[in-house]
Amino acid sequence: ELFTVLDSPEPCVTYSYGVAATVGGVESPPTPWEEFTIPPRHGLSHQPTLTILDTANSTVSFTIKQAPANIKCQVAQYEVKYSSPVEEEMMEVTVDPAALEDGLISLDIPGA
């Protein structure tokens, strides 16, 4: 077979391949393995889902669930941008997913 087509390769999966040629019944040594990783899928149907679980006092607690198509993709960090009813400027916090308990993010938002 001269080529292979992956119709819908799964995002964030690494594939490997090598090539050898057969000429006159003699097979050449294979090339070194080449690896490539399929990137995450993008677009509205592949966006993560944010679910607000609780809003008490000035704390907002929520989870972020990856889109099913990108479930094997490792999130390096979440960048959460938000504003407060009492503060004019946009605030931003970076969250390490490995530090979360059950994926729960809680933010103190003055005036929320």
C-alpha positions as CSV (number, residue, x, y, z in Angstrom):
1,E,0.0,0.0,0.0
2,L,1.5,3.3,-1.1
3,F,-0.3,5.5,1.4
4,T,-2.7,5.5,4.3
5,V,-5.4,8.1,5.1
6,L,-6.7,8.6,8.6
7,D,-10.3,9.7,8.0
8,S,-10.8,11.3,11.4
9,P,-7.8,10.9,13.6
10,E,-8.4,11.4,17.3
11,P,-7.1,14.8,18.7
12,C,-4.1,14.7,21.0
13,V,-3.1,11.2,20.0
14,T,0.5,10.6,18.7
15,Y,1.0,8.5,15.6
16,S,4.3,7.1,14.5
17,Y,5.4,5.8,11.1
18,G,8.5,4.6,9.3
19,V,9.1,3.7,5.6
20,A,10.9,0.9,4.0
21,A,11.1,0.1,0.2
22,T,11.1,-3.3,-1.5
23,V,12.9,-3.3,-4.8
24,G,13.5,-6.6,-6.7
25,G,12.3,-8.6,-3.6
26,V,14.9,-6.9,-1.4
27,E,13.6,-4.7,1.5
28,S,15.6,-1.7,2.5
29,P,16.2,-0.8,6.2
30,P,13.3,1.3,7.5
31,T,13.7,5.0,8.1
32,P,13.8,6.2,11.7
33,W,10.4,6.5,13.3
34,E,8.6,9.8,12.7
35,E,6.0,11.0,15.2
36,F,3.2,13.5,14.8
37,T,0.5,14.5,17.2
38,I,-3.0,15.4,16.1
39,P,-3.9,18.9,17.4
40,P,-7.1,19.6,19.4
41,R,-10.2,20.3,17.4
42,H,-11.4,23.9,17.3
43,G,-14.7,25.6,16.6
44,L,-18.0,26.2,18.5
45,S,-18.9,22.5,18.7
46,H,-15.5,21.6,20.3
47,Q,-15.4,24.3,23.0
48,P,-15.2,23.4,26.7
49,T,-18.3,23.8,28.8
50,L,-18.3,26.0,31.9
51,T,-20.8,25.1,34.6
52,I,-21.4,27.4,37.5
53,L,-22.0,25.3,40.6
54,D,-22.4,28.0,43.3
55,T,-22.5,31.7,43.9
56,A,-22.4,32.6,47.6
57,N,-21.4,35.9,49.1
58,S,-18.7,37.1,46.7
59,T,-17.4,33.6,45.7
60,V,-18.2,32.0,42.3
61,S,-17.5,28.3,42.0
62,F,-17.5,26.5,38.6
63,T,-16.0,23.6,36.6
64,I,-14.7,23.4,33.1
65,K,-15.4,20.3,31.1
66,Q,-13.5,19.5,27.9
67,A,-15.4,18.9,24.7
68,P,-15.9,15.1,24.1
69,A,-13.7,15.2,20.9
70,N,-10.8,16.7,22.9
71,I,-11.0,14.5,25.9
72,K,-7.5,13.1,25.4
73,C,-6.0,16.6,25.3
74,Q,-4.0,17.7,28.3
75,V,-4.8,21.2,29.5
76,A,-1.6,23.0,30.5
77,Q,-3.4,25.8,32.3
78,Y,-6.7,27.7,32.4
79,E,-6.6,31.5,32.0
80,V,-9.8,32.9,33.5
81,K,-10.7,36.5,32.8
82,Y,-13.5,38.2,34.6
83,S,-14.9,41.5,35.8
84,S,-16.5,42.6,38.9
85,P,-19.6,44.8,39.4
86,V,-17.7,47.0,41.8
87,E,-14.3,47.1,40.0
88,E,-13.9,48.6,36.5
89,E,-10.9,46.7,35.3
90,M,-10.8,43.2,33.9
91,M,-9.1,40.7,36.2
92,E,-7.2,37.5,35.1
93,V,-6.1,34.5,37.0
94,T,-4.1,31.5,35.8
95,V,-5.1,28.1,37.2
96,D,-3.1,24.9,37.1
97,P,-5.5,22.0,36.4
98,A,-3.3,19.6,38.4
99,A,-3.9,21.7,41.5
100,L,-7.7,21.5,41.3
101,E,-9.8,19.2,43.5
102,D,-12.5,17.6,41.3
103,G,-11.9,20.3,38.7
104,L,-13.5,22.9,40.9
105,I,-12.4,26.6,40.5
106,S,-13.5,29.1,43.0
107,L,-13.0,32.9,42.6
108,D,-13.6,35.7,44.9
109,I,-15.3,38.4,42.8
110,P,-16.2,41.5,44.8
111,G,-19.8,42.5,44.3
112,A,-20.9,39.1,42.8
